[in-house]
Amino acid sequence: MEIPLLTDIIIILGASVFVIYLFQRLNLPTILGYLMTGIIAGPYVLALITASHEIEVMAEIGVILLLFIIGMEFSLKSLAAIKNSVLIGGAVQVGLTILITALIAMWTGFTMNKAIFLGFVFSLSSTAIVLKLLQERNEVNSPHGKVALAVLIFQDIIVVPMMLLTPILSGNGGDIWITLGELLLKAGGVIVIVLFGARYLIPFLLHEVAKTKSRELFILFIVVICFAVAWATSSIGLSLALGAFLAGLIISESDYSYQATGFIIPFREIFTSFFFVSIGMLLDVVFLLDNLLLILGILALVFVFKTLIAGSAAFILGYPLRTAVLTGLSLFQVGEFAFILSDVGIENELLSENTYQYFLSVSILSMAITPFIIQNSGKVTRLFSKTNLPDKMPVKTGSGAGEEMEELIEKLKDHTIIIGYGVNGRNVAQAAKFAKIPYVIIEMNAETVRLERAKGEPILFGDATNPFILEHVKVYSARVAIVAISDPPATKGVVSSIRTICPTVHMIVRTRFMYEMREQLQLGASEVIPEEFETSVEIFTRLLHKYLVPHDEIERFVQTVRSDNYEMLRPREFVYKGIAGINIPNMNISSLRVQNTNKEVVGKKIDESKIRSRFGVNILAIQREDDYLAHIEADTEIRQDDILFLAGKPEDISRFHELIKV
């Protein structure tokens, strides 16, 4: 039996793979690739999609998951901290946009009620696109990211009264006050439930679920919370997206938000692709081409006025010029909820079919150029100010344990990551604390996390095989990662994950048996310390004591064994001859293989590719097949499959690695 939806899913995902691969090769934004996929597969070009309603449902799921993850990155206290931005910033942005749009529309011949409705739809920005881009750039918690989020929250709330007011604008409204009163009562009930769930119920239930150590149960419980709260808000007339954001806030009050985020991200990526594809399907390409100049003119007006208005809202809130400009450039586009509102406008004859097509074209084009604008927003801000304004402003936060943890993680640099908080992990943490070395702990035991967090330990719940968790604890800027867990398969997974996303961090791995060393080293561990060796050290130390060997000679002997990385105790097959360790603060020596054929590097001399000036790394030596080039000059040529020995900061080596890896 043929399932039309399955055919459409294959078409969308297959076309997305091809288009996005092409866009990646052209260094174009992924979101633009999804929009282009929708345009090509949509009804106005190839008409490949038949189950359009089902695709829209999947697109809604994508928006729900996106807002859910954004909510988990906040907390009730951090949301309360931006309440002025929500109320004042949102009201200024929406109010001024409605006013200016209505005035321009009336000047061009629209009646007042239709002009006000146009102000409604053009005042809304794209929650999905803006937050996705800010999240990818790690700017959600930046000053302009928080203002943008605050305005988007206000828009998601105000869209409901707009939908209630639309029939009144057309003369078809009923008793609006009764409807609004019921809505406020229901919203109050939802807020009470959210506060109770966030403070008491959900943290307790999550703790009980986490104690089972069942991955399946944990994922299922998180998804149920997400969709249950989204459904609850939708059932009282608020948006699904707002409900998903509130669900994320509930999870954020627990110790498990990072692990939950890591589990949800793969689902989000799939379903948000359907959202962007569904938006692209709406564009009538023929209409766009026939009216291109007028549409581009309207787009220019939308860009200028919405940027200025949103920037003014941030400026009124007391933010500096740079933050105001970045906020304006983030919110200039027309958003997805405007499409829902426009359907209501068509039903009430406030929007003609011709006007609707202009609105769609301008909206989708504004979404399409948003990634380019946000990517280059830093360059734009320099046009407005000749001073070197800081990238981030200090943000005041509460004193809760979760926020203290966020503050600590935000400051981490040149730190140690301790994975596993058993006996070995605890000892390492104590030593790091004694030596005043900054550290953070990742632990999978929910009870341990709760107890140690209460004692003030910088510990978070998570699976260290998950790249999201590793990136959250800033593995790229860490000096050392210590894997101190007793599960060999899990240890291999952690080592592989760390080395896949970060080639520079020095990784020390604890293992039980000597035969496990080879595989750990092959996976990328810098040092592997089997417990067998330490047991042997303890045994012969006591043996020497019994033979009355002087204590200082025993200590010197033990120190020699350990400083040689236990080489005396190893079979010859495990002996690793490498570069002697040099400890320079914030400086790493790493070896990277040139895996691709990037013409910026491969086949060029070192001075031509300008590696040092562009990336801040120095090439110390090159291994080429069986040859070892120790004398590196400016005219030395780099070839594919060369192994480069580099010196530089961890983040600089990581940037260069992105250029030469497959």
C-alpha positions as CSV (number, residue, x, y, z in Angstrom):
1,M,0.0,0.0,0.0
2,E,1.4,3.4,-1.0
3,I,1.7,6.0,1.7
4,P,1.8,9.6,0.1
5,L,3.4,11.1,3.1
6,L,6.3,8.7,3.0
7,T,6.9,9.6,-0.6
8,D,6.9,13.3,0.2
9,I,9.3,12.8,3.1
10,I,11.7,10.9,0.8
11,I,11.4,13.7,-1.8
12,I,12.0,16.5,0.8
13,L,14.9,14.8,2.6
14,G,16.5,13.5,-0.6
15,A,16.3,16.9,-2.3
16,S,17.5,18.6,0.9
17,V,20.6,16.4,1.0
18,F,21.5,17.3,-2.6
19,V,20.7,21.1,-2.4
20,I,22.3,21.6,1.0
21,Y,25.4,19.7,-0.1
22,L,25.6,22.0,-3.1
23,F,25.1,25.1,-0.8
24,Q,27.8,23.9,1.6
25,R,30.2,23.6,-1.3
26,L,29.3,27.2,-2.3
27,N,29.6,28.3,1.4
28,L,25.9,29.4,1.5
29,P,23.7,29.1,4.6
30,T,21.8,25.9,5.2
31,I,18.5,27.6,5.9
32,L,18.6,29.1,2.4
33,G,19.1,25.6,1.0
34,Y,16.0,24.4,2.8
35,L,14.0,27.3,1.4
36,M,15.3,26.6,-2.1
37,T,14.3,22.9,-1.7
38,G,10.7,23.9,-0.8
39,I,10.6,26.3,-3.8
40,I,11.8,23.6,-6.2
41,A,9.6,20.8,-4.8
42,G,6.6,23.1,-4.2
43,P,3.4,23.5,-6.2
44,Y,4.7,26.5,-8.2
45,V,7.8,24.8,-9.8
46,L,7.9,20.9,-10.0
47,A,4.8,20.2,-7.8
48,L,6.4,17.1,-6.3
49,I,4.7,17.4,-2.9
50,T,1.1,16.1,-2.5
51,A,0.6,15.7,1.3
52,S,1.2,19.4,2.0
53,H,-1.0,19.4,5.2
54,E,1.0,16.6,6.7
55,I,4.2,18.4,5.9
56,E,2.9,21.5,7.7
57,V,2.2,19.4,10.8
58,M,5.8,18.1,10.7
59,A,7.0,21.7,10.3
60,E,5.0,22.7,13.4
61,I,6.8,19.9,15.3
62,G,10.2,21.4,14.2
63,V,9.2,24.8,15.6
64,I,8.1,23.2,18.8
65,L,11.4,21.3,19.3
66,L,13.4,24.5,18.4
67,L,11.6,26.6,21.0
68,F,11.8,23.8,23.5
69,I,15.6,23.8,23.3
70,I,15.8,27.6,23.5
71,G,13.7,27.4,26.6
72,M,16.1,24.9,28.2
73,E,18.9,27.3,27.7
74,F,17.1,29.8,29.9
75,S,15.7,29.7,33.4
76,L,12.8,31.3,35.1
77,K,15.2,33.7,36.8
78,S,16.9,34.6,33.6
79,L,13.5,35.1,32.0
80,A,12.4,37.3,34.9
81,A,15.6,39.3,34.3
82,I,14.5,40.3,30.8
83,K,10.9,41.0,31.7
84,N,11.4,44.7,30.9
85,S,12.8,43.7,27.5
86,V,9.7,41.6,26.8
87,L,7.1,44.1,27.9
88,I,8.8,47.4,26.9
89,G,11.0,46.3,24.0
90,G,8.3,44.1,22.5
91,A,5.6,46.7,22.8
92,V,7.8,49.4,21.2
93,Q,8.8,47.1,18.3
94,V,5.3,45.8,17.6
95,G,3.5,49.2,18.2
96,L,5.9,51.3,16.1
97,T,5.9,48.7,13.3
98,I,2.1,48.7,13.2
99,L,1.9,52.5,13.2
100,I,4.5,53.1,10.5
101,T,3.2,50.3,8.3
102,A,-0.4,51.5,8.6
103,L,0.6,55.1,7.7
104,I,2.5,53.9,4.6
105,A,-0.3,51.6,3.6
106,M,-3.0,54.4,3.9
107,W,-0.7,56.7,1.9
108,T,-0.7,54.2,-0.9
109,G,-4.5,53.8,-0.9
110,F,-5.4,51.1,1.7
111,T,-8.3,51.7,4.0
112,M,-7.6,52.2,7.7
113,N,-8.7,48.7,8.8
114,K,-6.7,47.0,6.1
115,A,-3.7,49.2,6.8
116,I,-3.8,48.3,10.5
117,F,-4.0,44.6,9.6
118,L,-1.0,44.9,7.3
119,G,0.8,46.5,10.3
120,F,-0.1,43.3,12.3
121,V,1.5,40.9,9.8
122,F,4.6,43.0,9.1
123,S,5.3,43.5,12.9
124,L,6.0,39.8,13.4
125,S,9.5,38.4,13.0
126,S,10.7,34.8,12.5
127,T,11.2,33.1,15.8
128,A,12.4,29.9,14.1
129,I,15.0,31.4,11.9
130,V,16.4,34.1,14.3
131,L,16.7,31.7,17.2
132,K,18.2,28.9,15.1
133,L,20.9,31.3,13.7
134,L,21.6,32.9,17.1
135,Q,21.9,29.4,18.6
136,E,24.3,28.3,15.9
137,R,26.5,31.4,16.6
138,N,26.2,30.9,20.4
139,E,24.6,34.3,20.7
140,V,21.3,33.5,22.4
141,N,22.7,34.7,25.7
142,S,24.5,37.7,24.3
143,P,22.9,41.1,25.0
144,H,21.4,41.4,21.5
145,G,20.4,37.7,21.6
146,K,18.4,38.3,24.8
147,V,16.7,41.4,23.5
148,A,15.8,39.6,20.3
149,L,14.4,36.7,22.3
150,A,12.4,39.0,24.5
151,V,10.8,40.8,21.5
152,L,10.0,37.4,19.9
153,I,8.3,36.2,23.1
154,F,6.2,39.3,23.1
155,Q,5.3,38.7,19.4
156,D,4.3,35.1,20.1
157,I,2.0,36.4,22.9
158,I,0.5,39.4,21.0
159,V,-0.3,37.3,17.9
160,V,-3.3,35.9,19.8
161,P,-5.0,39.3,20.5
162,M,-4.2,40.2,16.9
163,M,-6.1,37.2,15.7
164,L,-9.0,38.1,18.0
165,L,-9.0,41.7,16.8
166,T,-8.9,40.8,13.1
167,P,-12.7,40.0,12.8
168,I,-13.4,43.3,14.6
169,L,-11.4,45.2,12.0
170,S,-13.5,43.6,9.3
171,G,-16.8,44.3,11.2
172,N,-17.4,40.7,12.0
173,G,-16.3,40.5,15.6
174,G,-18.3,39.3,18.6
175,D,-17.8,40.2,22.2
176,I,-14.1,40.6,22.3
177,W,-13.9,41.4,26.1
178,I,-15.4,38.1,27.1
179,T,-13.0,36.2,24.9
180,L,-10.0,38.1,26.2
181,G,-11.1,37.6,29.8
182,E,-11.4,33.8,29.3
183,L,-8.0,33.8,27.6
184,L,-6.4,35.7,30.5
185,L,-7.8,33.3,33.1
186,K,-6.6,30.3,31.2
187,A,-3.1,31.9,30.7
188,G,-2.9,32.5,34.4
189,G,-3.7,28.9,35.1
190,V,-0.9,27.8,32.7
191,I,1.6,30.1,34.4
192,V,0.8,28.7,37.8
193,I,1.2,25.1,36.5
194,V,4.5,26.0,34.9
195,L,5.9,27.6,38.0
196,F,4.8,24.6,40.2
197,G,6.2,22.1,37.7
198,A,9.5,24.0,37.3
199,R,10.1,24.3,41.0
200,Y,8.9,21.1,42.4
201,L,7.3,18.4,40.3
202,I,9.5,18.1,37.1
203,P,12.9,18.2,38.9
204,F,11.7,15.4,41.2
205,L,10.3,13.3,38.4
206,L,13.4,13.9,36.2
207,H,15.7,12.8,39.1
208,E,13.7,9.6,39.5
209,V,13.8,8.9,35.8
210,A,17.6,9.7,35.6
211,K,18.3,7.3,38.5
212,T,17.0,4.4,36.3
213,K,19.9,5.1,33.9
214,S,17.5,4.2,31.0
215,R,18.2,6.3,28.0
216,E,14.9,5.4,26.4
217,L,12.8,6.4,29.4
218,F,14.7,9.7,29.8
219,I,14.1,10.6,26.1
220,L,10.5,9.6,26.3
221,F,9.8,11.6,29.4
222,I,11.5,14.7,28.0
223,V,9.4,14.5,24.8
224,V,6.2,14.0,26.7
225,I,6.9,17.2,28.8
226,C,7.6,19.2,25.6
227,F,4.5,18.2,23.7
228,A,2.2,18.2,26.7
229,V,2.9,21.8,27.7
230,A,2.8,22.9,24.0
231,W,-0.6,21.2,23.7
232,A,-1.9,22.8,26.9
233,T,-1.1,26.3,25.7
234,S,-2.5,25.6,22.3
235,S,-5.7,24.4,23.8
236,I,-6.4,27.7,25.5
237,G,-5.6,29.7,22.3
238,L,-1.9,30.5,22.8
239,S,0.7,29.4,20.3
240,L,2.3,25.9,20.3
241,A,5.7,27.6,20.1
242,L,5.1,29.6,23.3
243,G,4.1,26.4,25.0
244,A,7.2,24.6,23.9
245,F,9.3,27.5,25.2
246,L,7.6,27.2,28.6
247,A,8.2,23.5,28.6
248,G,11.9,24.2,28.0
249,L,11.9,26.6,31.0
250,I,10.5,23.9,33.2
251,I,13.3,21.5,32.2
252,S,15.9,24.3,32.6
253,E,15.2,24.4,36.4
254,S,16.6,20.9,36.8
255,D,20.1,19.5,36.5
256,Y,19.3,17.6,33.4
257,S,18.8,20.3,30.8
258,Y,22.1,19.7,29.0
259,Q,21.6,16.0,28.6
260,A,18.0,16.6,27.5
261,T,19.2,19.1,24.9
262,G,21.7,16.6,23.5
263,F,19.0,14.0,23.0
264,I,16.5,16.4,21.4
265,I,18.9,18.2,18.9
266,P,18.9,15.3,16.3
267,F,15.0,15.3,16.3
268,R,15.0,19.1,16.0
269,E,17.3,19.2,13.0
270,I,15.1,16.8,11.1
271,F,11.8,18.5,11.8
272,T,13.0,22.1,11.5
273,S,14.1,21.1,8.0
274,F,10.4,20.4,7.2
275,F,9.5,23.9,8.5
276,F,11.9,25.8,6.3
277,V,10.9,23.6,3.3
278,S,7.2,24.2,3.9
279,I,7.9,28.0,3.9
280,G,9.7,27.7,0.5
281,M,6.7,25.8,-0.9
282,L,4.5,28.9,-0.5
283,L,6.5,31.1,-2.9
284,D,4.9,31.6,-6.4
285,V,8.1,32.0,-8.5
286,V,6.2,33.3,-11.6
287,F,4.5,36.1,-9.6
288,L,7.8,37.0,-8.0
289,L,9.5,37.3,-11.4
290,D,6.6,39.3,-12.9
291,N,6.7,41.8,-10.0
292,L,10.3,41.6,-9.0
293,L,11.1,45.4,-8.9
294,L,8.1,46.3,-6.8
295,I,8.7,43.3,-4.4
296,L,12.4,44.3,-4.0
297,G,11.3,47.9,-3.3
298,I,8.9,46.7,-0.6
299,L,11.5,44.4,0.8
300,A,14.0,47.3,1.1
301,L,11.4,49.3,3.0
302,V,10.7,46.4,5.3
303,F,14.4,45.9,6.0
304,V,15.1,49.6,6.7
305,F,12.1,50.3,8.9
306,K,12.0,47.1,10.9
307,T,15.7,47.3,11.5
308,L,15.4,50.9,12.7
309,I,12.4,50.1,14.9
310,A,13.8,47.0,16.5
311,G,17.1,48.8,17.1
312,S,15.2,51.7,18.6
313,A,13.5,49.3,21.0
314,A,16.9,48.0,22.2
315,F,18.2,51.6,22.5
316,I,15.2,52.7,24.6
317,L,15.9,49.8,26.9
318,G,19.3,51.4,27.6
319,Y,21.6,49.1,25.5
320,P,24.5,50.6,23.6
321,L,24.5,51.4,19.9
322,R,26.2,48.2,18.9
323,T,23.6,46.0,20.6
324,A,20.8,48.1,19.2
325,V,22.1,47.6,15.6
326,L,22.6,43.9,16.1
327,T,19.1,43.5,17.5
328,G,17.6,45.4,14.6
329,L,19.5,43.3,12.0
330,S,18.2,40.2,13.7
331,L,14.5,41.1,13.6
332,F,14.0,42.8,10.3
333,Q,12.4,39.8,8.5
334,V,8.7,38.8,8.4
335,G,7.9,35.7,10.5
336,E,6.1,32.4,10.2
337,F,3.2,33.5,12.5
338,A,2.4,36.2,10.0
339,F,1.4,33.5,7.6
340,I,-1.1,32.1,10.1
341,L,-2.4,35.6,10.8
342,S,-2.7,36.3,7.0
343,D,-5.0,33.3,6.6
344,V,-7.3,34.9,9.1
345,G,-7.1,38.2,7.2
346,I,-8.1,36.5,4.0
347,E,-11.1,34.8,5.7
348,N,-12.2,38.3,6.9
349,E,-11.5,40.0,3.5
350,L,-8.8,42.2,5.0
351,L,-6.2,40.8,2.6
352,S,-6.8,40.4,-1.2
353,E,-5.3,37.5,-3.1
354,N,-3.0,40.0,-5.0
355,T,-1.8,41.7,-1.8
356,Y,-1.3,38.2,-0.2
357,Q,1.1,37.2,-3.0
358,Y,3.1,40.4,-2.5
359,F,3.2,39.7,1.2
360,L,4.3,36.1,0.7
361,S,7.1,37.1,-1.7
362,V,8.4,39.8,0.5
363,S,8.2,37.6,3.6
364,I,10.0,34.6,2.1
365,L,12.7,36.8,0.5
366,S,13.3,38.5,3.9
367,M,13.7,35.1,5.5
368,A,16.1,34.0,2.8
369,I,18.5,37.0,3.3
370,T,18.3,36.8,7.1
371,P,21.3,34.3,7.4
372,F,23.5,36.6,5.2
373,I,22.5,39.7,7.3
374,I,23.1,38.1,10.7
375,Q,26.4,36.5,9.5
376,N,27.7,40.0,8.5
377,S,26.1,41.9,11.3
378,G,29.4,42.5,13.0
379,K,30.8,44.2,9.9
380,V,27.7,46.4,9.7
381,T,28.0,47.6,13.3
382,R,31.5,49.0,12.5
383,L,29.9,51.4,10.1
384,F,27.9,52.9,13.0
385,S,30.7,53.3,15.4
386,K,34.4,54.0,15.2
387,T,35.1,52.8,18.7
388,N,35.9,49.2,19.7
389,L,32.8,48.3,21.5
390,P,32.8,45.0,23.4
391,D,31.2,41.9,21.9
392,K,29.4,41.1,25.2
393,M,28.1,43.2,28.1
394,P,28.2,41.8,31.7
395,V,24.9,40.3,32.4
396,K,23.5,40.2,36.0
397,T,22.1,36.8,37.0
398,G,20.6,35.3,40.0
399,S,22.3,33.3,42.7
400,G,20.6,30.0,42.0
401,A,22.8,26.9,41.6
402,G,22.0,26.5,37.9
403,E,22.9,30.1,37.2
404,E,26.1,29.9,39.2
405,M,27.0,26.9,37.1
406,E,26.4,28.8,33.9
407,E,28.5,31.7,35.2
408,L,31.4,29.3,35.9
409,I,31.1,27.6,32.5
410,E,31.0,30.9,30.8
411,K,34.4,31.9,32.4
412,L,36.1,28.5,31.7
413,K,39.3,28.7,29.8
414,D,42.5,26.6,29.8
415,H,40.6,24.3,32.2
416,T,40.4,20.6,33.0
417,I,37.3,18.5,32.1
418,I,36.8,15.5,34.5
419,I,34.6,12.9,33.1
420,G,33.3,10.5,35.8
421,Y,33.1,11.3,39.5
422,G,34.0,8.0,41.0
423,V,37.1,7.5,43.3
424,N,39.5,8.6,40.6
425,G,37.4,11.6,39.5
426,R,37.0,12.8,43.0
427,N,40.8,12.6,43.7
428,V,41.5,14.5,40.5
429,A,39.0,17.2,41.4
430,Q,40.5,17.5,44.9
431,A,44.0,17.9,43.4
432,A,42.8,20.4,40.9
433,K,41.1,22.4,43.7
434,F,44.2,22.3,45.8
435,A,46.3,23.5,42.8
436,K,43.7,26.2,41.9
437,I,43.2,24.7,38.4
438,P,39.8,25.5,36.9
439,Y,37.8,22.4,36.3
440,V,34.3,21.1,35.4
441,I,32.9,17.6,36.0
442,I,30.6,15.6,33.8
443,E,28.7,12.7,35.6
444,M,25.9,10.4,34.6
445,N,24.8,9.5,38.1
446,A,21.8,11.7,38.9
447,E,22.1,11.3,42.7
448,T,25.8,12.1,42.6
449,V,25.2,15.3,40.6
450,R,22.5,16.5,43.0
451,L,24.6,15.9,46.1
452,E,27.8,17.3,44.8
453,R,26.1,20.3,43.2
454,A,24.7,21.1,46.7
455,K,28.3,21.0,48.0
456,G,29.4,23.6,45.4
457,E,31.2,21.3,43.0
458,P,31.1,22.4,39.3
459,I,29.3,19.3,38.1
460,L,26.7,18.7,35.5
461,F,24.6,15.7,34.5
462,G,25.4,14.5,31.0
463,D,26.7,11.8,28.7
464,A,30.3,12.8,27.6
465,T,29.9,10.9,24.3
466,N,27.4,13.6,23.3
467,P,29.1,16.4,21.3
468,F,26.6,19.0,22.7
469,I,27.7,18.3,26.2
470,L,31.4,18.5,25.3
471,E,30.9,21.8,23.4
472,H,28.9,23.2,26.4
473,V,31.9,22.7,28.7
474,K,34.1,24.3,26.1
475,V,36.3,21.3,25.2
476,Y,37.9,23.5,22.5
477,S,39.5,25.8,25.0
478,A,40.3,23.1,27.7
479,R,43.9,22.1,28.3
480,V,43.2,18.6,29.6
481,A,40.3,16.2,29.6
482,I,40.5,13.3,32.1
483,V,38.4,10.2,31.4
484,A,37.9,8.5,34.7
485,I,35.0,6.1,34.1
486,S,35.1,2.3,34.7
487,D,33.1,1.2,31.6
488,P,35.5,0.3,28.8
489,P,33.0,0.7,25.9
490,A,31.8,4.0,27.3
491,T,35.4,5.1,27.7
492,K,36.1,4.4,24.0
493,G,33.0,6.3,23.0
494,V,34.1,9.3,25.1
495,V,37.6,9.3,23.7
496,S,36.4,9.0,20.2
497,S,33.8,11.9,20.6
498,I,36.3,14.2,22.2
499,R,39.0,13.6,19.5
500,T,36.4,13.9,16.7
501,I,35.4,17.4,17.7
502,C,38.7,18.7,19.2
503,P,42.1,17.6,18.0
504,T,44.0,19.8,20.5
505,V,43.0,18.9,24.1
506,H,45.4,16.7,26.0
507,M,43.4,13.6,27.0
508,I,44.4,11.4,29.9
509,V,42.4,8.1,30.1
510,R,42.1,5.8,33.1
511,T,41.7,2.1,32.2
512,R,41.8,-1.1,34.2
513,F,44.0,-3.4,32.1
514,M,47.1,-3.0,30.1
515,Y,45.6,-4.7,27.0
516,E,43.1,-1.8,26.6
517,M,45.8,0.7,26.1
518,R,46.5,0.2,22.4
519,E,42.9,0.8,21.3
520,Q,42.5,3.9,23.5
521,L,45.7,5.4,22.0
522,Q,44.6,4.6,18.5
523,L,41.3,6.4,19.2
524,G,43.2,9.5,20.1
525,A,44.0,9.4,23.8
526,S,47.2,11.3,24.7
527,E,48.0,9.2,27.7
528,V,46.5,6.0,29.0
529,I,47.1,5.0,32.6
530,P,46.1,1.4,33.4
531,E,45.3,0.6,37.1
532,E,47.6,-2.5,36.7
533,F,50.6,-0.2,36.5
534,E,49.7,1.8,39.6
535,T,49.0,-1.4,41.6
536,S,52.5,-2.6,40.5
537,V,54.0,0.7,41.6
538,E,52.4,0.4,45.1
539,I,53.5,-3.3,45.4
540,F,57.2,-2.7,44.6
541,T,57.2,0.4,46.8
542,R,56.3,-1.7,49.8
543,L,58.7,-4.4,48.7
544,L,61.6,-1.9,48.6
545,H,60.6,-0.6,52.1
546,K,60.9,-4.2,53.4
547,Y,64.4,-4.4,52.0
548,L,65.2,-1.2,53.9
549,V,65.9,0.9,50.8
550,P,66.2,4.6,51.9
551,H,62.9,6.4,51.6
552,D,64.2,9.2,49.4
553,E,65.6,6.7,46.9
554,I,62.2,4.9,46.7
555,E,60.5,8.2,46.1
556,R,63.0,9.1,43.4
557,F,62.5,5.7,41.8
558,V,58.7,6.0,41.8
559,Q,58.9,9.5,40.3
560,T,61.2,8.2,37.5
561,V,58.7,5.4,36.7
562,R,55.8,7.8,36.5
563,S,57.6,10.6,34.7
564,D,58.6,8.1,31.9
565,N,54.9,7.3,31.5
566,Y,55.4,3.8,33.0
567,E,57.7,2.9,30.0
568,M,59.8,0.6,32.2
569,L,56.7,-1.5,32.9
570,R,55.4,-1.8,29.4
571,P,55.9,-4.5,26.8
572,R,57.8,-3.0,23.8
573,E,54.7,-3.0,21.6
574,F,53.2,-0.3,23.9
575,V,56.2,2.0,24.0
576,Y,55.3,5.3,22.4
577,K,58.2,7.5,21.3
578,G,57.0,11.1,20.8
579,I,57.9,14.7,21.4
580,A,58.8,15.4,25.0
581,G,56.1,17.3,26.8
582,I,56.4,21.0,26.8
583,N,54.0,23.0,29.0
584,I,53.3,26.5,27.7
585,P,50.2,28.2,29.0
586,N,47.4,28.3,26.4
587,M,49.7,26.8,23.7
588,N,49.4,23.4,22.2
589,I,51.6,21.3,19.9
590,S,49.4,19.1,17.7
591,S,49.7,16.9,14.6
592,L,47.0,17.1,11.9
593,R,46.8,15.3,8.6
594,V,45.9,17.2,5.4
595,Q,42.9,15.2,4.4
596,N,41.2,17.2,1.7
597,T,42.4,18.9,-1.5
598,N,41.6,22.5,-0.4
599,K,43.3,24.7,-2.9
600,E,43.9,27.4,-0.2
601,V,46.5,25.1,1.3
602,V,47.3,22.0,-0.8
603,G,49.8,22.6,-3.6
604,K,50.8,26.0,-2.3
605,K,53.9,27.2,-0.5
606,I,53.5,28.2,3.1
607,D,54.0,31.9,2.5
608,E,51.3,31.8,-0.3
609,S,48.7,30.2,1.9
610,K,49.5,32.6,4.8
611,I,48.7,30.1,7.4
612,R,50.4,31.9,10.2
613,S,48.7,35.3,9.6
614,R,45.3,33.8,8.9
615,F,45.1,31.2,11.7
616,G,47.8,32.1,14.2
617,V,49.6,28.7,14.0
618,N,53.2,27.8,13.2
619,I,54.2,24.7,11.2
620,L,57.1,23.1,13.1
621,A,57.7,20.0,11.0
622,I,56.0,17.9,8.2
623,Q,55.9,14.2,7.9
624,R,55.5,13.2,4.2
625,E,55.2,9.4,3.8
626,D,58.5,8.1,5.2
627,D,60.3,11.5,5.1
628,Y,60.4,13.9,8.0
629,L,60.9,17.5,7.1
630,A,62.3,19.3,10.1
631,H,63.6,22.4,8.3
632,I,60.5,24.4,7.3
633,E,60.9,27.5,5.2
634,A,58.5,29.9,3.5
635,D,58.7,28.1,0.2
636,T,58.0,24.7,1.6
637,E,55.0,23.2,-0.3
638,I,52.1,21.5,1.5
639,R,50.7,18.3,-0.1
640,Q,47.7,16.2,0.5
641,D,48.2,13.4,3.2
642,D,51.0,15.4,4.8
643,I,51.1,15.3,8.6
644,L,51.7,18.8,9.9
645,F,53.1,19.4,13.4
646,L,51.7,22.7,14.6
647,A,52.1,25.0,17.5
648,G,49.4,27.5,18.5
649,K,46.4,28.2,20.6
650,P,43.8,25.3,20.8
651,E,41.1,27.4,19.2
652,D,43.4,28.5,16.3
653,I,44.5,24.9,15.6
654,S,40.8,23.9,15.6
655,R,40.0,26.6,13.0
656,F,42.8,25.4,10.8
657,H,41.7,21.8,11.2
658,E,38.3,22.7,9.8
659,L,40.0,23.8,6.6
660,I,42.0,20.7,6.0
661,K,39.8,17.9,7.3
662,V,37.4,15.8,5.1
